[in-house]
């Protein structure tokens, strides 16, 4: 029997949410294009969330 305690995993959802909100705010305030900022933020947040997932798999 394996008696190791269960391992806590990291979550990348925070990066995804922060990227979406931050992108929308920066896009709206700086460029008057909140939708483009939102899309860029979601893209960056997705990349960070995937990186967290890949590192956590090891």
PDBQT receptor file of N, H, CA, C and O in Angstrom, charges set to zero:
ATOM      1  N   UNK A   1       0.830  -1.182   0.000  1.00  0.00    +0.000 N 
ATOM      2  CA  UNK A   1       0.000   0.000   0.000  1.00  0.00    +0.000 C 
ATOM      3  C   UNK A   1       0.874   1.245   0.000  1.00  0.00    +0.000 C 
ATOM      4  O   UNK A   1       1.918   1.297   0.651  1.00  0.00    +0.000 OA
ATOM      5  N   UNK A   2       0.433   2.216  -0.726  1.00  0.00    +0.000 N 
ATOM      6  H   UNK A   2      -0.414   2.174  -1.254  1.00  0.00    +0.000 HD
ATOM      7  CA  UNK A   2       1.142   3.488  -0.806  1.00  0.00    +0.000 C 
ATOM      8  C   UNK A   2       0.542   4.444   0.217  1.00  0.00    +0.000 C 
ATOM      9  O   UNK A   2      -0.639   4.782   0.138  1.00  0.00    +0.000 OA
ATOM     10  N   UNK A   3       1.364   4.886   1.186  1.00  0.00    +0.000 N 
ATOM     11  H   UNK A   3       2.324   4.612   1.250  1.00  0.00    +0.000 HD
ATOM     12  CA  UNK A   3       0.869   5.721   2.277  1.00  0.00    +0.000 C 
ATOM     13  C   UNK A   3       1.244   7.189   2.121  1.00  0.00    +0.000 C 
ATOM     14  O   UNK A   3       1.215   7.933   3.101  1.00  0.00    +0.000 OA
ATOM     15  N   UNK A   4       1.594   7.622   0.918  1.00  0.00    +0.000 N 
ATOM     16  H   UNK A   4       1.618   7.017   0.122  1.00  0.00    +0.000 HD
ATOM     17  CA  UNK A   4       1.932   9.038   0.738  1.00  0.00    +0.000 C 
ATOM     18  C   UNK A   4       0.677   9.894   0.852  1.00  0.00    +0.000 C 
ATOM     19  O   UNK A   4      -0.397   9.487   0.407  1.00  0.00    +0.000 OA
ATOM     20  N   UNK A   5       0.808  11.074   1.444  1.00  0.00    +0.000 N 
ATOM     21  H   UNK A   5       1.680  11.404   1.806  1.00  0.00    +0.000 HD
ATOM     22  CA  UNK A   5      -0.365  11.966   1.530  1.00  0.00    +0.000 C 
ATOM     23  C   UNK A   5      -0.730  12.467   0.127  1.00  0.00    +0.000 C 
ATOM     24  O   UNK A   5       0.141  12.559  -0.739  1.00  0.00    +0.000 OA
ATOM     25  N   UNK A   6      -1.991  12.786  -0.103  1.00  0.00    +0.000 N 
ATOM     26  H   UNK A   6      -2.699  12.711   0.599  1.00  0.00    +0.000 HD
ATOM     27  CA  UNK A   6      -2.384  13.302  -1.412  1.00  0.00    +0.000 C 
ATOM     28  C   UNK A   6      -1.666  14.612  -1.718  1.00  0.00    +0.000 C 
ATOM     29  O   UNK A   6      -1.444  15.441  -0.835  1.00  0.00    +0.000 OA
ATOM     30  N   UNK A   7      -1.316  14.773  -2.964  1.00  0.00    +0.000 N 
ATOM     31  H   UNK A   7      -1.496  14.100  -3.681  1.00  0.00    +0.000 HD
ATOM     32  CA  UNK A   7      -0.549  15.937  -3.387  1.00  0.00    +0.000 C 
ATOM     33  C   UNK A   7      -1.493  17.068  -3.771  1.00  0.00    +0.000 C 
ATOM     34  O   UNK A   7      -2.485  16.846  -4.464  1.00  0.00    +0.000 OA
ATOM     35  N   UNK A   8      -1.185  18.283  -3.320  1.00  0.00    +0.000 N 
ATOM     36  H   UNK A   8      -0.379  18.464  -2.757  1.00  0.00    +0.000 HD
ATOM     37  CA  UNK A   8      -1.962  19.455  -3.707  1.00  0.00    +0.000 C 
ATOM     38  C   UNK A   8      -1.534  19.885  -5.102  1.00  0.00    +0.000 C 
ATOM     39  O   UNK A   8      -0.341  20.011  -5.378  1.00  0.00    +0.000 OA
ATOM     40  N   UNK A   9      -2.489  20.107  -5.968  1.00  0.00    +0.000 N 
ATOM     41  H   UNK A   9      -3.458  20.004  -5.744  1.00  0.00    +0.000 HD
ATOM     42  CA  UNK A   9      -2.166  20.528  -7.324  1.00  0.00    +0.000 C 
ATOM     43  C   UNK A   9      -2.367  22.032  -7.467  1.00  0.00    +0.000 C 
ATOM     44  O   UNK A   9      -3.157  22.639  -6.744  1.00  0.00    +0.000 OA
ATOM     45  N   UNK A  10      -1.646  22.615  -8.401  1.00  0.00    +0.000 N 
ATOM     46  H   UNK A  10      -1.004  22.122  -8.988  1.00  0.00    +0.000 HD
ATOM     47  CA  UNK A  10      -1.769  24.048  -8.658  1.00  0.00    +0.000 C 
ATOM     48  C   UNK A  10      -2.913  24.283  -9.642  1.00  0.00    +0.000 C 
ATOM     49  O   UNK A  10      -3.254  23.410 -10.440  1.00  0.00    +0.000 OA
ATOM     50  N   UNK A  11      -3.490  25.462  -9.571  1.00  0.00    +0.000 N 
ATOM     51  H   UNK A  11      -3.214  26.171  -8.923  1.00  0.00    +0.000 HD
ATOM     52  CA  UNK A  11      -4.595  25.802 -10.454  1.00  0.00    +0.000 C 
ATOM     53  C   UNK A  11      -4.217  27.006 -11.303  1.00  0.00    +0.000 C 
ATOM     54  O   UNK A  11      -3.655  27.978 -10.798  1.00  0.00    +0.000 OA
ATOM     55  N   UNK A  12      -4.526  26.939 -12.594  1.00  0.00    +0.000 N 
ATOM     56  H   UNK A  12      -4.982  26.149 -13.004  1.00  0.00    +0.000 HD
ATOM     57  CA  UNK A  12      -4.204  28.035 -13.497  1.00  0.00    +0.000 C 
ATOM     58  C   UNK A  12      -5.392  28.929 -13.784  1.00  0.00    +0.000 C 
ATOM     59  O   UNK A  12      -5.280  29.851 -14.591  1.00  0.00    +0.000 OA
ATOM     60  N   UNK A  13      -6.517  28.685 -13.153  1.00  0.00    +0.000 N 
ATOM     61  H   UNK A  13      -6.608  27.936 -12.498  1.00  0.00    +0.000 HD
ATOM     62  CA  UNK A  13      -7.712  29.481 -13.408  1.00  0.00    +0.000 C 
ATOM     63  C   UNK A  13      -7.552  30.938 -12.997  1.00  0.00    +0.000 C 
ATOM     64  O   UNK A  13      -8.148  31.831 -13.599  1.00  0.00    +0.000 OA
ATOM     65  N   UNK A  14      -6.747  31.168 -11.973  1.00  0.00    +0.000 N 
ATOM     66  H   UNK A  14      -6.263  30.442 -11.485  1.00  0.00    +0.000 HD
ATOM     67  CA  UNK A  14      -6.509  32.538 -11.541  1.00  0.00    +0.000 C 
ATOM     68  C   UNK A  14      -5.822  33.334 -12.642  1.00  0.00    +0.000 C 
ATOM     69  O   UNK A  14      -6.172  34.489 -12.885  1.00  0.00    +0.000 OA
ATOM     70  N   UNK A  15      -4.845  32.724 -13.309  1.00  0.00    +0.000 N 
ATOM     71  H   UNK A  15      -4.561  31.786 -13.111  1.00  0.00    +0.000 HD
ATOM     72  CA  UNK A  15      -4.135  33.406 -14.395  1.00  0.00    +0.000 C 
ATOM     73  C   UNK A  15      -5.085  33.711 -15.543  1.00  0.00    +0.000 C 
ATOM     74  O   UNK A  15      -5.000  34.774 -16.158  1.00  0.00    +0.000 OA
ATOM     75  N   UNK A  16      -5.977  32.796 -15.829  1.00  0.00    +0.000 N 
ATOM     76  H   UNK A  16      -6.047  31.932 -15.330  1.00  0.00    +0.000 HD
ATOM     77  CA  UNK A  16      -6.937  33.004 -16.915  1.00  0.00    +0.000 C 
ATOM     78  C   UNK A  16      -7.894  34.153 -16.594  1.00  0.00    +0.000 C 
ATOM     79  O   UNK A  16      -8.148  35.008 -17.442  1.00  0.00    +0.000 OA
ATOM     80  N   UNK A  17      -8.418  34.171 -15.378  1.00  0.00    +0.000 N 
ATOM     81  H   UNK A  17      -8.211  33.476 -14.689  1.00  0.00    +0.000 HD
ATOM     82  CA  UNK A  17      -9.352  35.232 -14.986  1.00  0.00    +0.000 C 
ATOM     83  C   UNK A  17      -8.658  36.589 -14.905  1.00  0.00    +0.000 C 
ATOM     84  O   UNK A  17      -9.196  37.601 -15.354  1.00  0.00    +0.000 OA
ATOM     85  N   UNK A  18      -7.456  36.599 -14.325  1.00  0.00    +0.000 N 
ATOM     86  H   UNK A  18      -7.019  35.778 -13.960  1.00  0.00    +0.000 HD
ATOM     87  CA  UNK A  18      -6.716  37.851 -14.207  1.00  0.00    +0.000 C 
ATOM     88  C   UNK A  18      -6.332  38.391 -15.582  1.00  0.00    +0.000 C 
ATOM     89  O   UNK A  18      -6.378  39.598 -15.817  1.00  0.00    +0.000 OA
ATOM     90  N   UNK A  19      -5.954  37.493 -16.484  1.00  0.00    +0.000 N 
ATOM     91  H   UNK A  19      -5.917  36.513 -16.293  1.00  0.00    +0.000 HD
ATOM     92  CA  UNK A  19      -5.614  37.919 -17.838  1.00  0.00    +0.000 C 
ATOM     93  C   UNK A  19      -6.798  38.537 -18.556  1.00  0.00    +0.000 C 
ATOM     94  O   UNK A  19      -6.657  39.550 -19.241  1.00  0.00    +0.000 OA
ATOM     95  N   UNK A  20      -7.969  37.927 -18.400  1.00  0.00    +0.000 N 
ATOM     96  H   UNK A  20      -8.084  37.105 -17.843  1.00  0.00    +0.000 HD
ATOM     97  CA  UNK A  20      -9.169  38.446 -19.057  1.00  0.00    +0.000 C 
ATOM     98  C   UNK A  20      -9.546  39.822 -18.498  1.00  0.00    +0.000 C 
ATOM     99  O   UNK A  20      -9.797  40.755 -19.262  1.00  0.00    +0.000 OA
ATOM    100  N   UNK A  21      -9.586  39.946 -17.190  1.00  0.00    +0.000 N 
ATOM    101  H   UNK A  21      -9.382  39.189 -16.570  1.00  0.00    +0.000 HD
ATOM    102  CA  UNK A  21      -9.958  41.229 -16.583  1.00  0.00    +0.000 C 
ATOM    103  C   UNK A  21      -8.910  42.306 -16.845  1.00  0.00    +0.000 C 
ATOM    104  O   UNK A  21      -9.240  43.439 -17.197  1.00  0.00    +0.000 OA
ATOM    105  N   UNK A  22      -7.650  41.937 -16.669  1.00  0.00    +0.000 N 
ATOM    106  H   UNK A  22      -7.382  41.016 -16.384  1.00  0.00    +0.000 HD
ATOM    107  CA  UNK A  22      -6.579  42.900 -16.902  1.00  0.00    +0.000 C 
ATOM    108  C   UNK A  22      -6.522  43.357 -18.347  1.00  0.00    +0.000 C 
ATOM    109  O   UNK A  22      -6.329  44.542 -18.621  1.00  0.00    +0.000 OA
ATOM    110  N   UNK A  23      -6.687  42.424 -19.269  1.00  0.00    +0.000 N 
ATOM    111  H   UNK A  23      -6.844  41.462 -19.046  1.00  0.00    +0.000 HD
ATOM    112  CA  UNK A  23      -6.678  42.780 -20.681  1.00  0.00    +0.000 C 
ATOM    113  C   UNK A  23      -7.818  43.708 -21.051  1.00  0.00    +0.000 C 
ATOM    114  O   UNK A  23      -7.632  44.658 -21.812  1.00  0.00    +0.000 OA
ATOM    115  N   UNK A  24      -9.000  43.435 -20.512  1.00  0.00    +0.000 N 
ATOM    116  H   UNK A  24      -9.151  42.663 -19.894  1.00  0.00    +0.000 HD
ATOM    117  CA  UNK A  24     -10.141  44.301 -20.796  1.00  0.00    +0.000 C 
ATOM    118  C   UNK A  24      -9.935  45.703 -20.222  1.00  0.00    +0.000 C 
ATOM    119  O   UNK A  24     -10.254  46.698 -20.873  1.00  0.00    +0.000 OA
ATOM    120  N   UNK A  25      -9.408  45.777 -19.015  1.00  0.00    +0.000 N 
ATOM    121  H   UNK A  25      -9.149  44.969 -18.486  1.00  0.00    +0.000 HD
ATOM    122  CA  UNK A  25      -9.180  47.085 -18.393  1.00  0.00    +0.000 C 
ATOM    123  C   UNK A  25      -8.089  47.871 -19.118  1.00  0.00    +0.000 C 
ATOM    124  O   UNK A  25      -8.250  49.061 -19.389  1.00  0.00    +0.000 OA
ATOM    125  N   UNK A  26      -6.986  47.204 -19.429  1.00  0.00    +0.000 N 
ATOM    126  H   UNK A  26      -6.856  46.237 -19.209  1.00  0.00    +0.000 HD
ATOM    127  CA  UNK A  26      -5.901  47.884 -20.139  1.00  0.00    +0.000 C 
ATOM    128  C   UNK A  26      -6.336  48.270 -21.545  1.00  0.00    +0.000 C 
ATOM    129  O   UNK A  26      -6.019  49.360 -22.021  1.00  0.00    +0.000 OA
ATOM    130  N   UNK A  27      -7.061  47.376 -22.208  1.00  0.00    +0.000 N 
ATOM    131  H   UNK A  27      -7.318  46.491 -21.822  1.00  0.00    +0.000 HD
ATOM    132  CA  UNK A  27      -7.545  47.687 -23.557  1.00  0.00    +0.000 C 
ATOM    133  C   UNK A  27      -8.514  48.854 -23.564  1.00  0.00    +0.000 C 
ATOM    134  O   UNK A  27      -8.485  49.685 -24.471  1.00  0.00    +0.000 OA
ATOM    135  N   UNK A  28      -9.372  48.917 -22.556  1.00  0.00    +0.000 N 
ATOM    136  H   UNK A  28      -9.395  48.241 -21.819  1.00  0.00    +0.000 HD
ATOM    137  CA  UNK A  28     -10.351  50.007 -22.498  1.00  0.00    +0.000 C 
ATOM    138  C   UNK A  28      -9.692  51.327 -22.115  1.00  0.00    +0.000 C 
ATOM    139  O   UNK A  28      -9.984  52.365 -22.708  1.00  0.00    +0.000 OA
ATOM    140  N   UNK A  29      -8.817  51.289 -21.140  1.00  0.00    +0.000 N 
ATOM    141  H   UNK A  29      -8.580  50.446 -20.658  1.00  0.00    +0.000 HD
ATOM    142  CA  UNK A  29      -8.214  52.527 -20.655  1.00  0.00    +0.000 C 
ATOM    143  C   UNK A  29      -7.156  53.066 -21.606  1.00  0.00    +0.000 C 
ATOM    144  O   UNK A  29      -7.064  54.276 -21.815  1.00  0.00    +0.000 OA
ATOM    145  N   UNK A  30      -6.370  52.185 -22.176  1.00  0.00    +0.000 N 
ATOM    146  H   UNK A  30      -6.445  51.202 -22.006  1.00  0.00    +0.000 HD
ATOM    147  CA  UNK A  30      -5.246  52.637 -22.977  1.00  0.00    +0.000 C 
ATOM    148  C   UNK A  30      -5.537  52.790 -24.454  1.00  0.00    +0.000 C 
ATOM    149  O   UNK A  30      -4.992  53.679 -25.108  1.00  0.00    +0.000 OA
ATOM    150  N   UNK A  31      -6.397  51.925 -24.988  1.00  0.00    +0.000 N 
ATOM    151  H   UNK A  31      -6.839  51.203 -24.457  1.00  0.00    +0.000 HD
ATOM    152  CA  UNK A  31      -6.571  51.893 -26.438  1.00  0.00    +0.000 C 
ATOM    153  C   UNK A  31      -8.021  52.058 -26.891  1.00  0.00    +0.000 C 
ATOM    154  O   UNK A  31      -8.292  52.068 -28.092  1.00  0.00    +0.000 OA
ATOM    155  N   UNK A  32      -8.945  52.185 -25.956  1.00  0.00    +0.000 N 
ATOM    156  H   UNK A  32      -8.724  52.176 -24.981  1.00  0.00    +0.000 HD
ATOM    157  CA  UNK A  32     -10.375  52.296 -26.257  1.00  0.00    +0.000 C 
ATOM    158  C   UNK A  32     -10.872  51.097 -27.057  1.00  0.00    +0.000 C 
ATOM    159  O   UNK A  32     -11.766  51.221 -27.894  1.00  0.00    +0.000 OA
ATOM    160  N   UNK A  33     -10.274  49.926 -26.785  1.00  0.00    +0.000 N 
ATOM    161  H   UNK A  33      -9.548  49.826 -26.105  1.00  0.00    +0.000 HD
ATOM    162  CA  UNK A  33     -10.657  48.679 -27.449  1.00  0.00    +0.000 C 
ATOM    163  C   UNK A  33     -10.732  47.555 -26.403  1.00  0.00    +0.000 C 
ATOM    164  O   UNK A  33      -9.840  46.709 -26.344  1.00  0.00    +0.000 OA
ATOM    165  N   UNK A  34     -11.786  47.543 -25.582  1.00  0.00    +0.000 N 
ATOM    166  H   UNK A  34     -12.510  48.230 -25.630  1.00  0.00    +0.000 HD
ATOM    167  CA  UNK A  34     -11.834  46.541 -24.511  1.00  0.00    +0.000 C 
ATOM    168  C   UNK A  34     -11.963  45.105 -25.027  1.00  0.00    +0.000 C 
ATOM    169  O   UNK A  34     -11.464  44.178 -24.389  1.00  0.00    +0.000 OA
ATOM    170  N   UNK A  35     -12.618  44.910 -26.162  1.00  0.00    +0.000 N 
ATOM    171  H   UNK A  35     -13.023  45.663 -26.681  1.00  0.00    +0.000 HD
ATOM    172  CA  UNK A  35     -12.791  43.554 -26.673  1.00  0.00    +0.000 C 
ATOM    173  C   UNK A  35     -11.457  42.958 -27.117  1.00  0.00    +0.000 C 
ATOM    174  O   UNK A  35     -11.166  41.798 -26.828  1.00  0.00    +0.000 OA
ATOM    175  N   UNK A  36     -10.662  43.738 -27.806  1.00  0.00    +0.000 N 
ATOM    176  H   UNK A  36     -10.899  44.681 -28.040  1.00  0.00    +0.000 HD
ATOM    177  CA  UNK A  36      -9.346  43.257 -28.229  1.00  0.00    +0.000 C 
ATOM    178  C   UNK A  36      -8.475  42.992 -27.001  1.00  0.00    +0.000 C 
ATOM    179  O   UNK A  36      -7.762  41.990 -26.954  1.00  0.00    +0.000 OA
ATOM    180  N   UNK A  37      -8.528  43.875 -26.015  1.00  0.00    +0.000 N 
ATOM    181  H   UNK A  37      -9.108  44.689 -26.054  1.00  0.00    +0.000 HD
ATOM    182  CA  UNK A  37      -7.782  43.654 -24.783  1.00  0.00    +0.000 C 
ATOM    183  C   UNK A  37      -8.221  42.390 -24.071  1.00  0.00    +0.000 C 
ATOM    184  O   UNK A  37      -7.396  41.651 -23.534  1.00  0.00    +0.000 OA
ATOM    185  N   UNK A  38      -9.528  42.142 -24.068  1.00  0.00    +0.000 N 
ATOM    186  H   UNK A  38     -10.199  42.742 -24.504  1.00  0.00    +0.000 HD
ATOM    187  CA  UNK A  38     -10.057  40.929 -23.450  1.00  0.00    +0.000 C 
ATOM    188  C   UNK A  38      -9.513  39.697 -24.160  1.00  0.00    +0.000 C 
ATOM    189  O   UNK A  38      -9.080  38.749 -23.504  1.00  0.00    +0.000 OA
ATOM    190  N   UNK A  39      -9.527  39.695 -25.466  1.00  0.00    +0.000 N 
ATOM    191  H   UNK A  39      -9.878  40.464 -25.999  1.00  0.00    +0.000 HD
ATOM    192  CA  UNK A  39      -9.042  38.539 -26.223  1.00  0.00    +0.000 C 
ATOM    193  C   UNK A  39      -7.555  38.311 -26.010  1.00  0.00    +0.000 C 
ATOM    194  O   UNK A  39      -7.113  37.173 -25.849  1.00  0.00    +0.000 OA
ATOM    195  N   UNK A  40      -6.789  39.385 -26.009  1.00  0.00    +0.000 N 
ATOM    196  H   UNK A  40      -7.148  40.309 -26.139  1.00  0.00    +0.000 HD
ATOM    197  CA  UNK A  40      -5.352  39.253 -25.756  1.00  0.00    +0.000 C 
ATOM    198  C   UNK A  40      -5.117  38.754 -24.331  1.00  0.00    +0.000 C 
ATOM    199  O   UNK A  40      -4.266  37.893 -24.106  1.00  0.00    +0.000 OA
ATOM    200  N   UNK A  41      -5.858  39.285 -23.383  1.00  0.00    +0.000 N 
ATOM    201  H   UNK A  41      -6.549  39.984 -23.566  1.00  0.00    +0.000 HD
ATOM    202  CA  UNK A  41      -5.722  38.850 -21.993  1.00  0.00    +0.000 C 
ATOM    203  C   UNK A  41      -6.086  37.392 -21.791  1.00  0.00    +0.000 C 
ATOM    204  O   UNK A  41      -5.422  36.686 -21.032  1.00  0.00    +0.000 OA
ATOM    205  N   UNK A  42      -7.132  36.934 -22.460  1.00  0.00    +0.000 N 
ATOM    206  H   UNK A  42      -7.671  37.508 -23.077  1.00  0.00    +0.000 HD
ATOM    207  CA  UNK A  42      -7.512  35.523 -22.368  1.00  0.00    +0.000 C 
ATOM    208  C   UNK A  42      -6.419  34.648 -22.991  1.00  0.00    +0.000 C 
ATOM    209  O   UNK A  42      -6.104  33.576 -22.475  1.00  0.00    +0.000 OA
ATOM    210  N   UNK A  43      -5.852  35.113 -24.092  1.00  0.00    +0.000 N 
ATOM    211  H   UNK A  43      -6.108  35.984 -24.511  1.00  0.00    +0.000 HD
ATOM    212  CA  UNK A  43      -4.768  34.356 -24.724  1.00  0.00    +0.000 C 
ATOM    213  C   UNK A  43      -3.555  34.235 -23.827  1.00  0.00    +0.000 C 
ATOM    214  O   UNK A  43      -2.995  33.150 -23.674  1.00  0.00    +0.000 OA
ATOM    215  N   UNK A  44      -3.150  35.340 -23.236  1.00  0.00    +0.000 N 
ATOM    216  H   UNK A  44      -3.605  36.222 -23.360  1.00  0.00    +0.000 HD
ATOM    217  CA  UNK A  44      -1.991  35.323 -22.329  1.00  0.00    +0.000 C 
ATOM    218  C   UNK A  44      -2.297  34.484 -21.088  1.00  0.00    +0.000 C 
ATOM    219  O   UNK A  44      -1.456  33.708 -20.636  1.00  0.00    +0.000 OA
ATOM    220  N   UNK A  45      -3.500  34.642 -20.543  1.00  0.00    +0.000 N 
ATOM    221  H   UNK A  45      -4.183  35.272 -20.910  1.00  0.00    +0.000 HD
ATOM    222  CA  UNK A  45      -3.894  33.851 -19.374  1.00  0.00    +0.000 C 
ATOM    223  C   UNK A  45      -3.934  32.360 -19.673  1.00  0.00    +0.000 C 
ATOM    224  O   UNK A  45      -3.579  31.546 -18.820  1.00  0.00    +0.000 OA
ATOM    225  N   UNK A  46      -4.361  31.995 -20.876  1.00  0.00    +0.000 N 
ATOM    226  H   UNK A  46      -4.648  32.656 -21.570  1.00  0.00    +0.000 HD
ATOM    227  CA  UNK A  46      -4.387  30.588 -21.272  1.00  0.00    +0.000 C 
ATOM    228  C   UNK A  46      -2.972  30.025 -21.359  1.00  0.00    +0.000 C 
ATOM    229  O   UNK A  46      -2.719  28.900 -20.929  1.00  0.00    +0.000 OA
ATOM    230  N   UNK A  47      -2.059  30.803 -21.913  1.00  0.00    +0.000 N 
ATOM    231  H   UNK A  47      -2.264  31.717 -22.263  1.00  0.00    +0.000 HD
ATOM    232  CA  UNK A  47      -0.672  30.347 -22.010  1.00  0.00    +0.000 C 
ATOM    233  C   UNK A  47      -0.079  30.140 -20.615  1.00  0.00    +0.000 C 
ATOM    234  O   UNK A  47       0.612  29.151 -20.369  1.00  0.00    +0.000 OA
ATOM    235  N   UNK A  48      -0.350  31.068 -19.713  1.00  0.00    +0.000 N 
ATOM    236  H   UNK A  48      -0.912  31.872 -19.912  1.00  0.00    +0.000 HD
ATOM    237  CA  UNK A  48       0.157  30.931 -18.340  1.00  0.00    +0.000 C 
ATOM    238  C   UNK A  48      -0.486  29.733 -17.646  1.00  0.00    +0.000 C 
ATOM    239  O   UNK A  48       0.196  28.988 -16.942  1.00  0.00    +0.000 OA
ATOM    240  N   UNK A  49      -1.800  29.540 -17.838  1.00  0.00    +0.000 N 
ATOM    241  H   UNK A  49      -2.354  30.146 -18.409  1.00  0.00    +0.000 HD
ATOM    242  CA  UNK A  49      -2.486  28.408 -17.212  1.00  0.00    +0.000 C 
ATOM    243  C   UNK A  49      -1.948  27.078 -17.750  1.00  0.00    +0.000 C 
ATOM    244  O   UNK A  49      -1.791  26.122 -16.990  1.00  0.00    +0.000 OA
ATOM    245  N   UNK A  50      -1.667  27.011 -19.041  1.00  0.00    +0.000 N 
ATOM    246  H   UNK A  50      -1.794  27.787 -19.659  1.00  0.00    +0.000 HD
ATOM    247  CA  UNK A  50      -1.083  25.795 -19.600  1.00  0.00    +0.000 C 
ATOM    248  C   UNK A  50       0.319  25.545 -19.054  1.00  0.00    +0.000 C 
ATOM    249  O   UNK A  50       0.695  24.401 -18.800  1.00  0.00    +0.000 OA
ATOM    250  N   UNK A  51       1.088  26.611 -18.874  1.00  0.00    +0.000 N 
ATOM    251  H   UNK A  51       0.783  27.540 -19.080  1.00  0.00    +0.000 HD
ATOM    252  CA  UNK A  51       2.429  26.459 -18.303  1.00  0.00    +0.000 C 
ATOM    253  C   UNK A  51       2.345  25.949 -16.869  1.00  0.00    +0.000 C 
ATOM    254  O   UNK A  51       3.127  25.084 -16.473  1.00  0.00    +0.000 OA
ATOM    255  N   UNK A  52       1.413  26.471 -16.096  1.00  0.00    +0.000 N 
ATOM    256  H   UNK A  52       0.778  27.173 -16.418  1.00  0.00    +0.000 HD
ATOM    257  CA  UNK A  52       1.234  26.000 -14.713  1.00  0.00    +0.000 C 
ATOM    258  C   UNK A  52       0.840  24.530 -14.712  1.00  0.00    +0.000 C 
ATOM    259  O   UNK A  52       1.335  23.754 -13.895  1.00  0.00    +0.000 OA
ATOM    260  N   UNK A  53      -0.035  24.150 -15.610  1.00  0.00    +0.000 N 
ATOM    261  H   UNK A  53      -0.437  24.781 -16.274  1.00  0.00    +0.000 HD
ATOM    262  CA  UNK A  53      -0.490  22.759 -15.696  1.00  0.00    +0.000 C 
ATOM    263  C   UNK A  53       0.665  21.830 -16.080  1.00  0.00    +0.000 C 
ATOM    264  O   UNK A  53       0.821  20.753 -15.504  1.00  0.00    +0.000 OA
ATOM    265  N   UNK A  54       1.475  22.257 -17.058  1.00  0.00    +0.000 N 
ATOM    266  H   UNK A  54       1.348  23.132 -17.525  1.00  0.00    +0.000 HD
ATOM    267  CA  UNK A  54       2.598  21.418 -17.477  1.00  0.00    +0.000 C 
ATOM    268  C   UNK A  54       3.634  21.266 -16.375  1.00  0.00    +0.000 C 
ATOM    269  O   UNK A  54       4.164  20.172 -16.175  1.00  0.00    +0.000 OA
ATOM    270  N   UNK A  55       3.931  22.337 -15.662  1.00  0.00    +0.000 N 
ATOM    271  H   UNK A  55       3.501  23.225 -15.824  1.00  0.00    +0.000 HD
ATOM    272  CA  UNK A  55       4.886  22.244 -14.562  1.00  0.00    +0.000 C 
ATOM    273  C   UNK A  55       4.323  21.388 -13.432  1.00  0.00    +0.000 C 
ATOM    274  O   UNK A  55       5.070  20.646 -12.794  1.00  0.00    +0.000 OA
ATOM    275  N   UNK A  56       3.033  21.477 -13.176  1.00  0.00    +0.000 N 
ATOM    276  H   UNK A  56       2.426  22.079 -13.695  1.00  0.00    +0.000 HD
ATOM    277  CA  UNK A  56       2.412  20.725 -12.083  1.00  0.00    +0.000 C 
ATOM    278  C   UNK A  56       2.328  19.234 -12.394  1.00  0.00    +0.000 C 
ATOM    279  O   UNK A  56       2.273  18.418 -11.474  1.00  0.00    +0.000 OA
ATOM    280  N   UNK A  57       2.318  18.872 -13.662  1.00  0.00    +0.000 N 
ATOM    281  H   UNK A  57       2.363  19.535 -14.409  1.00  0.00    +0.000 HD
ATOM    282  CA  UNK A  57       2.234  17.457 -14.023  1.00  0.00    +0.000 C 
ATOM    283  C   UNK A  57       3.466  16.677 -13.595  1.00  0.00    +0.000 C 
ATOM    284  O   UNK A  57       3.380  15.471 -13.364  1.00  0.00    +0.000 OA
ATOM    285  N   UNK A  58       4.603  17.338 -13.485  1.00  0.00    +0.000 N 
ATOM    286  H   UNK A  58       4.672  18.318 -13.672  1.00  0.00    +0.000 HD
ATOM    287  CA  UNK A  58       5.855  16.639 -13.145  1.00  0.00    +0.000 C 
ATOM    288  C   UNK A  58       5.849  16.169 -11.755  1.00  0.00    +0.000 C 
ATOM    289  O   UNK A  58       6.821  15.563 -11.304  1.00  0.00    +0.000 OA
TER     290      UNK A  58
